[in-house]
Amino acid sequence: MTDFDAAISRRGTGSLKWDKRADLQPFWVADMDFPSPPEVIDALRRRVEHGIFGYAVPHPGLEEAVCEYLHCRHGAAVPPEQIVHLGGLVPALSVAGRAFARPGEALMTCTPVYPPFLGIHRDGNLDLITVPHICEDQRWNFDWDAMDAAVTPRTRLFILSHPQNPLGRVFTKEELLQLAEFCARHDLILVSDEIHCDLVFDEAATPFCSALGLPPAFASRAIVLLSPSKTYNIAGLGYAYAVIRDESLRRRFTRTRGHTLPEVNCLSYYAAEAAYRHGDSWRRELLAYLRGNRDLIAQFCRDEIPGLVVPRLEATYLAWLDFRPLGIAEPAARLEKEAGIYLSDGRFFGNPGHARLNFGCPRALLREALEGIRRTVH
């Protein structure tokens, strides 16, 4: 059993999360304060003991592990040739924009959303179209009418965050199919970022449906981006992959990638293989702990900070906090100044008046953050 309550110091380790603003308690960037699964650490140790770290290619064990994961987890039979291995997911978003849209054309997404979604259009001199999600009965949904009104003949891509970061939504099979139909109707490529797909709290109530499972007519225009990095806390190793069924799309994607992306780290392949092969029991323990943290946030805010709105979180370890009912226009800046807490500013997600709280941390540390928020807003 993993002791997720153990507090492990990360200061002075070159951690972006902890060392960027060493004067603050960090609850911002999306990595967790838990050690990776022992099997991942052992795999890295064995690879390091080999002692040679030259250029790497995906070894057969990694390819087998990824294909088996896609089959067992998503019910998708994916041959290795349909997988494009990458050194990170954000660069893949940029490549997709440049591959499937020309300067002056547009990509579309819904807000609030992971900030790079709102910046990659600049890499290809594209226009950006954003449509806000709408909240109905404490549940965030697509605004289909607004999307139909906003799309233009020059729009080429729709970029989806699923499960949604920062809203914590797991979209239903029906919603995903409706989005695929929207993309087909407007001749859009669907780029589905599914990096948090293994962090769903209740898969019976909110089963995750990957874009890999779309009917063939829609799957042929879909690019699915995946990685074990968020689930197994190995984001710093820099490994992700794209599943692209359609050969012509895959050629355009890889051609655009060209020489602009770094080589994949030779250690990251082995970490990914170990995570997929041996990490699931650890993942289930992690989800149970994160579920407790999520429930603590909901109860604490309900009892101690009435007016602070937290949506129902179905996935991820990221809580989207709405401070507007409390009359706080810039919550992240105020919490930095008055509580010494570093949250992600909602402005960068397209929604001022909000902040994103990373609760992938020991529960005692989370309680400190919640107490700091309570003191500040009161």
C-alpha positions in Angstrom: 0.0 0.0 0.0 1.2 3.5 -0.9 1.3 6.1 1.9 -0.2 9.0 0.0 -0.2 11.0 3.3 3.6 11.1 3.4 5.0 14.6 2.9 8.0 14.4 0.6 10.0 17.7 0.2 10.3 18.7 -3.4 12.0 22.1 -2.9 15.4 22.4 -4.4 14.9 19.6 -6.8 14.4 21.7 -9.9 10.6 21.3 -9.6 8.6 23.8 -11.6 5.7 23.4 -9.2 7.7 24.0 -6.0 10.7 26.1 -7.1 9.2 28.6 -9.5 7.8 30.6 -6.6 9.5 29.2 -3.6 7.9 31.8 -1.3 4.5 30.2 -1.9 2.7 26.9 -1.2 2.0 25.5 -4.7 -1.3 24.1 -5.8 -1.1 25.1 -9.4 0.7 23.2 -12.2 -0.8 19.7 -12.8 1.7 17.3 -11.3 1.2 15.5 -8.0 3.2 15.4 -4.8 3.2 11.6 -4.7 6.0 9.2 -5.7 5.4 7.2 -8.9 4.5 3.5 -8.6 7.3 1.4 -7.3 7.3 -0.7 -10.5 8.0 2.5 -12.5 10.9 3.5 -10.2 12.3 -0.1 -10.4 12.1 0.0 -14.3 13.9 3.3 -14.3 16.6 2.0 -11.9 17.2 -1.0 -14.1 17.5 1.1 -17.2 19.9 3.6 -15.4 22.1 0.7 -14.3 22.7 -0.2 -17.9 24.7 3.0 -18.0 24.3 4.0 -21.7 21.8 6.7 -22.6 21.9 7.1 -26.4 19.2 8.0 -28.8 16.1 5.8 -28.3 13.3 4.3 -30.3 10.2 2.6 -29.0 11.3 -0.9 -28.0 8.9 -3.9 -28.5 7.9 -4.1 -24.9 6.7 -0.5 -24.9 4.7 -0.9 -28.1 3.1 -4.1 -26.8 2.2 -2.4 -23.5 0.6 0.6 -25.3 -1.4 -1.6 -27.7 -2.5 -3.8 -24.8 -3.5 -0.8 -22.8 -5.6 0.7 -25.7 -7.3 -2.7 -26.2 -8.0 -3.4 -22.5 -8.8 0.1 -21.4 -10.6 1.6 -24.4 -11.6 -1.5 -26.4 -9.6 -0.3 -29.4 -7.5 -2.6 -31.6 -4.7 -0.2 -32.6 -1.7 -1.6 -34.6 1.7 0.0 -33.8 1.9 1.8 -37.1 -1.1 4.0 -36.2 0.7 5.3 -33.1 3.0 8.4 -33.3 5.3 8.6 -30.3 6.0 12.1 -29.0 8.0 14.0 -26.4 5.0 15.7 -25.0 1.3 16.4 -25.5 1.4 20.2 -25.8 3.8 20.1 -28.8 1.4 17.6 -30.4 -1.4 20.2 -30.1 0.8 22.7 -31.9 1.8 20.2 -34.6 -1.9 19.4 -35.2 -2.8 23.1 -35.6 0.0 23.6 -38.2 -0.7 20.3 -40.0 -4.4 20.8 -40.6 -4.9 24.5 -40.9 -3.1 27.2 -43.0 -2.3 30.7 -41.8 -5.6 32.7 -41.6 -7.7 29.7 -41.0 -9.1 28.9 -37.5 -9.2 26.3 -34.8 -12.1 26.1 -32.2 -12.4 25.0 -28.6 -14.6 25.5 -25.6 -13.7 27.5 -22.5 -12.6 27.4 -19.7 -9.8 25.1 -20.9 -6.2 24.1 -20.4 -4.2 27.3 -21.3 -2.1 25.9 -24.2 -5.4 25.3 -26.1 -5.7 29.1 -26.1 -2.2 29.7 -27.4 -1.2 27.1 -30.0 -3.0 29.0 -32.8 -0.2 31.5 -32.7 2.3 28.9 -33.8 0.6 28.6 -37.1 -0.7 32.1 -37.5 -4.3 30.8 -37.1 -7.4 32.4 -35.7 -8.9 31.1 -32.4 -12.6 30.6 -31.9 -13.8 30.0 -28.3 -17.3 29.1 -27.1 -17.9 29.0 -23.4 -19.2 25.8 -21.8 -22.5 26.4 -20.0 -23.3 25.3 -16.5 -26.7 23.6 -15.9 -27.6 22.1 -12.6 -24.0 22.3 -11.4 -22.9 20.3 -14.5 -20.9 21.8 -17.4 -22.2 21.1 -20.9 -21.5 22.1 -24.5 -23.5 25.0 -25.9 -24.3 23.4 -29.2 -26.3 26.4 -30.5 -23.5 28.8 -29.8 -21.0 26.4 -31.4 -23.0 26.3 -34.6 -23.2 30.0 -34.6 -19.5 30.6 -34.0 -18.0 28.1 -36.5 -16.9 29.6 -39.8 -16.1 28.1 -43.2 -12.4 28.7 -42.5 -12.5 26.7 -39.3 -10.4 23.5 -39.6 -10.0 21.9 -36.2 -11.9 21.4 -32.9 -9.7 20.7 -29.9 -11.3 18.8 -27.1 -10.1 18.4 -23.5 -11.6 15.1 -22.2 -11.9 14.6 -19.3 -12.2 18.3 -19.2 -9.5 20.3 -17.6 -10.3 22.3 -15.5 -14.0 21.4 -15.2 -13.5 17.8 -14.2 -16.3 16.7 -16.6 -16.4 13.2 -18.2 -18.5 13.7 -21.4 -21.0 11.0 -22.2 -20.9 8.7 -25.2 -23.9 10.7 -26.6 -22.1 14.0 -26.1 -19.0 12.7 -27.8 -21.0 11.4 -30.7 -22.8 14.7 -31.0 -19.4 16.5 -31.1 -18.2 14.1 -33.8 -21.3 14.8 -35.8 -20.7 18.6 -35.3 -17.1 18.2 -36.6 -18.3 16.1 -39.6 -21.0 18.6 -40.5 -18.5 21.4 -40.5 -15.6 19.4 -42.0 -13.4 19.7 -38.9 -10.6 17.5 -37.6 -11.3 16.5 -34.0 -8.2 16.5 -31.8 -9.1 14.8 -28.5 -6.7 15.4 -25.6 -7.4 12.4 -23.3 -4.4 12.7 -21.0 -6.6 12.5 -17.8 -8.7 9.6 -19.0 -7.4 7.2 -16.3 -8.4 9.5 -13.5 -12.1 9.0 -13.5 -13.6 8.7 -10.0 -16.6 6.6 -10.6 -16.5 4.7 -13.9 -19.8 3.0 -13.3 -21.6 6.4 -13.0 -19.5 8.3 -15.5 -17.7 5.8 -17.8 -15.0 7.3 -20.0 -15.6 7.0 -23.7 -12.6 7.6 -25.8 -12.8 9.1 -29.3 -11.0 5.9 -30.3 -14.5 4.3 -30.0 -16.2 6.6 -32.5 -17.8 4.9 -35.5 -15.4 4.6 -38.4 -16.9 7.5 -40.4 -16.0 9.8 -37.5 -12.8 8.1 -36.3 -11.2 8.7 -39.7 -11.1 12.5 -38.9 -10.0 12.1 -35.2 -6.6 12.4 -33.6 -6.4 11.1 -30.0 -3.7 12.2 -27.7 -2.8 10.1 -24.7 0.0 9.6 -22.1 0.5 7.9 -18.8 2.2 11.0 -17.5 -0.6 12.6 -15.4 -1.9 9.3 -14.0 1.5 7.9 -12.9 3.1 11.3 -12.1 5.9 11.0 -14.7 5.1 14.2 -16.6 8.7 15.4 -16.3 9.9 12.4 -18.3 8.2 13.8 -21.4 6.3 11.0 -23.2 3.0 11.1 -25.0 1.6 9.6 -28.2 -1.0 10.2 -30.8 -3.3 7.6 -32.2 -4.2 8.5 -35.8 -6.2 6.0 -37.7 -6.4 7.7 -41.0 -3.1 7.2 -43.0 -3.3 10.5 -44.8 -3.9 12.4 -41.6 -1.0 10.6 -40.0 1.3 11.4 -42.9 0.4 15.1 -42.7 0.9 15.1 -38.9 4.3 13.4 -39.0 5.4 15.5 -42.0 4.6 18.7 -40.1 6.3 17.5 -37.0 9.5 17.3 -39.1 12.5 18.2 -37.0 10.8 20.6 -34.7 10.2 18.2 -31.7 12.9 16.8 -29.5 13.8 13.1 -29.3 11.8 11.1 -26.8 13.9 10.5 -23.6 15.3 7.0 -23.5 14.1 6.6 -19.9 10.6 7.6 -20.6 9.8 4.6 -22.8 10.6 2.3 -19.9 8.7 4.3 -17.4 5.6 4.3 -19.7 5.9 0.5 -20.3 6.1 -0.2 -16.5 3.2 2.1 -15.8 0.9 0.5 -18.3 2.0 -3.1 -17.4 2.2 -2.9 -13.6 0.7 0.3 -12.4 -3.1 -0.3 -12.3 -3.3 -1.4 -8.6 -1.4 1.7 -7.6 -3.7 3.8 -9.9 -6.7 2.4 -8.0 -5.2 3.3 -4.6 -4.5 6.8 -6.0 -8.1 7.3 -7.2 -9.4 6.3 -3.7 -7.1 8.9 -2.1 -8.0 11.6 -4.6 -11.7 10.8 -4.2 -11.2 11.6 -0.5 -9.5 14.9 -1.3 -12.2 15.8 -3.7 -14.9 15.1 -1.1 -13.0 17.1 1.5 -13.0 20.2 -0.9 -16.7 19.9 -1.5 -17.6 19.5 2.2 -15.2 22.2 3.4 -16.4 24.7 0.8 -20.0 23.9 1.6 -19.6 24.2 5.4 -16.8 26.8 5.7 -16.8 29.0 2.6 -20.5 29.3 1.5 -20.6 31.2 -1.8 -17.5 29.6 -3.2 -18.8 27.5 -6.1 -17.1 24.1 -6.9 -18.6 22.0 -9.7 -19.2 18.3 -9.4 -15.8 16.8 -10.2 -16.0 13.6 -12.1 -12.3 13.2 -13.0 -8.8 14.7 -12.6 -7.1 16.1 -9.5 -8.0 19.7 -10.4 -10.8 21.7 -8.8 -12.3 24.7 -10.6 -13.2 27.3 -8.0 -15.6 30.1 -8.8 -15.0 33.1 -6.5 -17.3 35.5 -8.3 -20.3 35.1 -5.9 -17.9 36.2 -3.2 -17.1 39.4 -5.1 -13.5 38.5 -5.7 -12.4 39.4 -9.2 -8.8 38.2 -9.0 -8.7 35.3 -6.6 -5.3 33.9 -7.5 -3.5 37.2 -7.0 -5.3 37.8 -3.7 -4.5 34.3 -2.4 -0.9 34.7 -3.2 -0.7 38.0 -1.4 -2.8 37.2 1.7 -2.5 33.5 2.2 0.8 32.6 0.5 -1.0 30.1 -1.8 -0.2 29.6 -5.5 -3.2 28.6 -7.5 -3.7 28.7 -11.3 -5.3 32.0 -12.4 -8.6 31.5 -14.2 -7.8 34.2 -16.6 -5.4 31.9 -18.4 -8.2 29.4 -18.9 -10.5 32.0 -20.4 -12.5 32.6 -17.2 -11.6 35.5 -14.9 -12.9 35.3 -11.3 -11.9 31.6 -11.1 -8.9 29.7 -9.9 -7.8 26.1 -10.3 -6.7 24.1 -7.3 -4.4 21.1 -7.7 -5.5 18.6 -5.0 -3.0 15.9 -6.0 -1.2 16.3 -2.6 -1.2 14.9 0.9 -4.4 15.6 2.7 -2.8 17.6 5.4 -1.4 20.0 2.9 -4.8 20.3 1.2 -6.4 21.2 4.5 -3.8 24.0 5.0 -4.7 25.4 1.5 -8.5 25.3 2.3 -7.9 27.0 5.6 -5.9 29.7 3.9 -8.7 30.2 1.3 -11.3 30.4 4.1 -9.3 33.0 6.1 -8.7 35.1 3.0 -12.3 35.2 1.7 -13.6 36.0 5.2 
